[in-house]
Amino acid sequence: MISTELAIALRDAGLVWHPRSGDRFQLDEPEFEADVFTVSEMTIEPREYPTGKLLAFNGTTEWALDSVALEDALWLPHEHQLRELLRGAFRALRRLPDTHEVEIALRRGPGPEESLVFEHPEPADAYALAVLEMLRRIA
């Protein structure tokens, strides 16, 4: 699972979350720091209102939470979601003895593609580092 620190960095870099069933998230509240929630039609579902998006907790299975605003939730993207965000820039995922490498290729202007490699012991975090760099270059 992606680290909280990288999830915050991705959000701060402009990554927008459109909740889907199976997505994981944390709440930006100290008392929920260690808790990870999962969007599911049965228990937690995204709802659209004129005032914004909410994550509704059905059946009060989560400490009597009714709902939280989407902006108060921190998305923890899955590895495959991060890979999808890289789209055509993704070149390879390599497993090394103590780490994983994600290689991407980005083009800056009309010049040739630049190959970039991001390492982390967790493959999801290596993908997150690559997405973070891509977002920084777009901004």
N, C-alpha and C positions, 0 to 999 in steps of 0.2 A: 504494500500500500504506500502511496506517495506520502512524504513527510508533511506535517502541518506547515513547516517553514516554507517549503517549496510551494505548497498550495496557496499560502498567503502571497508569496512573490508573484505567482501566476495571476492571481486576482488583481493585485496592485499594478501589474503590467497591462491589464485590460482584458484578460480572458473572461468571457461572458458565459455564464452557466444557464442552460435551458434544461431544467430537471427532467429526467426520464426514469422510468422504473429501473431499479437496480443501481442507480447512482448513490454514492456514499457522501456523507457530509458531516461536519461538526458544527456546533453552535458557538458563536463568538461570545460566550459567557464563561467566566472562570469556573463556575460550578459544574459545567458540562465539558470541561477541558479534555478528559480522557474518554468521553463517549463518542462513538461513531454511529450514526444513524443511516438507514438505507431507505431510499424512496421506493414505495411499493403501493400498488392500488389498494391493498388490504389495510395497511397501517398508516403510511405516510404518503400523501399524494399532493402534487402541486395543483394549486387553484389560482385562477386568474380573476382579479377583481378590478374595478375602475381605479382603485387606490394603489394597485400593484399586485405582484405575485406573492402568494403565501404557500407555506408548506403546512398542510393540515394533518394533525395527528388524530387518526380515527380510533375510536374505542378506548381512548385514554390509556393506552398501554405504556406510554412513556411519561410517567410521573405527572399525570393530569395536565400535560401540555395540550393546549387546544390548537395553536398554530404559531408559526414564527414567520416573520417577513423574510423573503428570499435574501435580502441584503444582510440579514443577521446570521446567515448560514454560510459555511465555508465548504465549497465543493472539493472533494478528494477524488480527482479523476482516476479511472482505471488505466492500466497500462495500454490497453487497446484504444481507449479514447484519446490518449496522448499521441499515440502513433497515427491515428486518423487526423489529428490536428496538424501533424507535420505534412500530410498529403504527399505531393510529389517531391518534397525536399528530402524525404527519408531515403537513406541508402542502405543501411545495415544495422543490425544489432549483433554484437559479438560478445560471447562469454569468454572472459579471460580467467586465469586462476583465482584472482581475488576481487574481481570487479566485472562490470559490464560496460561496454562501449556502445554508444549510439552515434552513428555517422549520418550527417545530413549534408546537403549541398545547397548553398544559397547564392543567388546572383545579386550583385550590387551594381545597378546600372546596366549598361550594355556590355560590360566585360564578361569574362569567363566565370563559371561557377567556382565558388570557394568551398572547399571541403572542410567541415568542422567536426570534431569528435568530442563527445562528452562522456565522462566516466563517473560511475557511482557503483557501490556494491549492490544496490537495489536497481533492477532494470527500470522500474517505473520512475524512479528519481532521475535516472540517466535520460529517459525520454522527457521528463519535466524540464531538465536543464536545457535540452535542445529546443523545446517549445518556448521556454523563457527567452532564449537568445533570438529566436525567430520573431517573437512579439516585440522585443526591444528594437530590432532592426526595422520593423514595420512602423513603429511609432515615430 
